[in-house]
């Protein structure tokens, strides 16, 4: 009888041990390269829940090797995002357990701004961006591409920039109409996001160009400029990734009615947006491109390789600003033609575009590329450093961190 009780007790203890083990999952992130890596990694969230034995919607916590709870994000497409820092040839491990996580600080977010002609603006701890919406197109303002807003703080600043600018715009205009130019200039200087108030500004010129990284169809060697989006859906909104789906107006192109779609995302810690583009309605191969606008004030600071293009933009006031905005586009799969398209006469301050062109994109084919920026007053002090950063990022795409769920 005692032996039976002992056997039952041993079985119960063993079963509890199995249950306890099932309530913990380890995620290991291995670095195959010879240098330090810090970037977001994706884990199959469904697999984690299955191993934990918890249902969809049940909370869990992520713990690092120092027993600290860390932020994570569950994405619209079923991924668990973790911010991993991994030594050269090293491994970082995270432990996942059931439980209610602590509040997480939002580092990446965005929204539509109907109060500012339907801009969609988003940011992370490295920079901020915006693209233009249907209200701007109805106003017939010709702005086609992606805008860059530089910042020199990891804090979220875009919401405050819009609020400060828009809440004072009427007062500035009223002072001008009353002939009080000095007071209007003073208030504008204090409130506009075109001036630096200590955390960055908007001084990148887009206008009738692709700006930084917008895609375009190509008719031979001529750019067929997109206009503003017609529909959008924000799929992820922090704390670690922003994702938005965009649909553009249908247009006639080589006998087809073609609709452009974009899926765009930005991660914590990254200087580069990831963008996937496809053209619905195309019945034959098409050419598409992306790149950067080249401004008249600096036509020399352009560098092009087989799969990326880089430019040191002089800003909208080079003499006054005295700094540079570094921009670039990467086609990681290569197979792109380098092309510089001039803007005859340099109208609107635009000398032309430096492009990477994908010829013969098949109907329905999705093209994924990356575009982004840095600022000489923040995270990238000079052009050679930006060249290195571009090359390093492109190399990392081909040597991703290796994620295992144990």
C-alpha positions, 0 to 999 in steps of 0.5 A, spaced: 500 500 500 505 504 501 509 502 495 502 504 491 502 511 495 509 512 493 508 511 486 502 515 485 505 521 489 511 520 484 507 520 478 503 526 481 510 530 482 512 528 475 506 530 472 506 537 475 513 538 473 511 536 466 505 542 466 510 547 469 515 546 463 509 547 458 508 553 462 514 556 459 517 557 452 524 559 450 525 563 444 533 564 442 535 569 437 542 567 434 547 572 430 550 569 424 554 575 423 561 577 426 558 584 429 553 586 434 546 586 432 540 590 434 533 589 431 526 586 431 525 579 430 518 575 428 516 569 432 510 565 430 505 567 435 500 561 434 506 556 436 508 560 442 501 560 444 500 552 443 507 551 446 504 555 452 498 551 452 494 558 452 488 560 448 488 566 443 487 573 447 490 570 453 496 574 456 503 572 457 509 576 459 516 576 455 522 576 460 530 577 458 536 573 461 536 579 466 529 577 469 527 583 466 520 584 463 520 586 456 516 590 451 513 586 445 507 586 440 502 582 436 501 584 429 496 583 424 499 577 421 500 573 427 507 575 429 510 576 435 515 582 435 521 582 440 527 587 440 533 583 440 540 585 442 545 580 440 553 579 440 557 577 434 556 570 433 552 570 440 545 568 442 540 572 446 534 568 450 527 570 452 523 566 456 515 567 455 510 565 461 503 566 462 501 572 465 499 580 465 504 584 462 506 591 464 504 597 460 508 597 454 511 604 452 509 606 445 516 607 440 512 607 434 506 609 431 502 613 426 495 616 424 491 619 419 491 627 420 484 629 416 485 636 420 491 637 415 489 635 408 488 627 410 496 626 411 498 620 414 504 621 418 508 616 422 514 615 426 519 611 431 525 613 435 529 614 429 525 619 424 518 621 422 515 620 415 508 622 412 504 621 405 499 625 402 491 624 402 485 625 398 484 632 401 490 635 398 489 632 391 482 635 391 486 642 393 490 640 387 496 641 390 502 637 387 505 633 392 506 626 390 512 622 394 514 621 401 516 626 406 521 626 411 521 629 418 527 629 421 528 628 429 533 628 434 529 625 440 527 617 441 520 620 444 514 621 439 513 628 437 509 628 431 502 629 434 505 635 438 508 638 431 501 638 428 497 640 434 502 646 435 502 648 427 495 647 426 492 650 432 496 657 431 495 657 423 489 661 424 492 666 428 498 667 424 494 668 418 489 674 422 496 677 424 498 678 416 491 680 414 491 685 419 498 688 416 502 686 423 507 682 419 512 682 425 508 679 430 505 674 425 513 672 423 514 671 431 508 667 432 510 663 426 517 662 428 515 659 435 509 654 432 511 652 425 514 645 424 518 648 419 523 651 424 527 646 429 524 647 436 529 643 439 527 636 437 527 636 429 523 639 424 520 638 417 525 641 412 525 636 406 522 638 399 517 633 396 513 637 391 511 634 384 516 628 386 517 621 389 520 625 395 524 619 399 522 612 396 515 613 393 514 607 388 512 609 380 510 606 374 515 607 368 513 609 361 520 607 358 525 612 362 519 617 364 516 617 371 509 616 371 507 619 378 502 617 383 498 621 386 495 621 393 492 615 396 484 613 396 483 608 401 488 606 407 487 601 413 492 602 419 494 594 421 499 595 426 500 601 431 505 600 436 508 599 440 514 596 436 511 596 429 507 601 425 503 598 418 499 601 414 495 598 407 494 603 402 490 603 395 491 609 390 487 611 384 486 607 378 489 609 372 490 607 365 497 604 363 498 601 357 491 599 355 490 596 362 486 599 368 491 599 373 491 600 381 497 601 385 497 597 392 502 599 398 503 595 404 508 599 408 511 598 415 516 601 420 520 598 426 523 600 432 530 602 432 530 602 424 532 608 419 528 604 414 521 603 412 519 596 409 514 597 403 511 592 398 508 594 392 503 591 387 499 593 381 492 590 380 489 590 373 496 589 369 495 584 364 502 584 362 509 585 364 510 592 367 516 597 369 516 600 376 521 604 380 523 607 386 528 612 388 530 619 391 528 626 388 535 630 387 534 638 388 538 643 385 542 646 391 546 639 390 546 635 384 553 631 386 552 628 393 548 622 389 551 615 390 548 609 386 550 601 386 546 595 383 541 595 389 541 601 392 541 609 391 543 614 396 543 622 397 545 627 401 539 632 401 541 639 402 534 641 405 529 647 403 534 652 406 542 649 405 545 656 407 540 657 413 540 650 416 547 648 415 545 640 415 544 635 411 538 629 411 541 623 408 536 619 404 536 612 400 532 606 397 534 599 397 532 593 393 535 587 396 534 582 391 538 586 386 536 586 379 535 593 378 537 598 373 540 604 375 537 610 372 538 618 373 532 622 370 533 629 369 527 634 370 528 639 364 529 646 367 530 644 374 523 647 375 520 647 383 527 646 385 528 639 382 534 637 378 531 630 377 531 623 380 536 617 382 532 611 381 532 603 381 528 600 376 525 593 376 524 592 368 519 586 367 515 586 373 510 580 372 502 581 373 500 580 380 508 580 382 509 583 389 516 587 389 519 589 396 524 594 398 526 599 403 527 606 404 529 611 409 533 617 412 537 619 417 539 626 420 546 629 420 544 632 427 542 626 430 544 619 428 548 619 422 553 625 422 556 625 415 555 622 408 560 616 409 557 614 415 550 613 412 553 609 406 556 605 411 549 604 414 546 603 408 550 597 406 550 594 413 542 594 413 542 591 406 547 586 408 543 584 414 537 583 410 541 577 407 544 574 413 537 575 418 538 573 425 535 566 426 529 565 431 528 558 434 522 557 439 524 551 444 
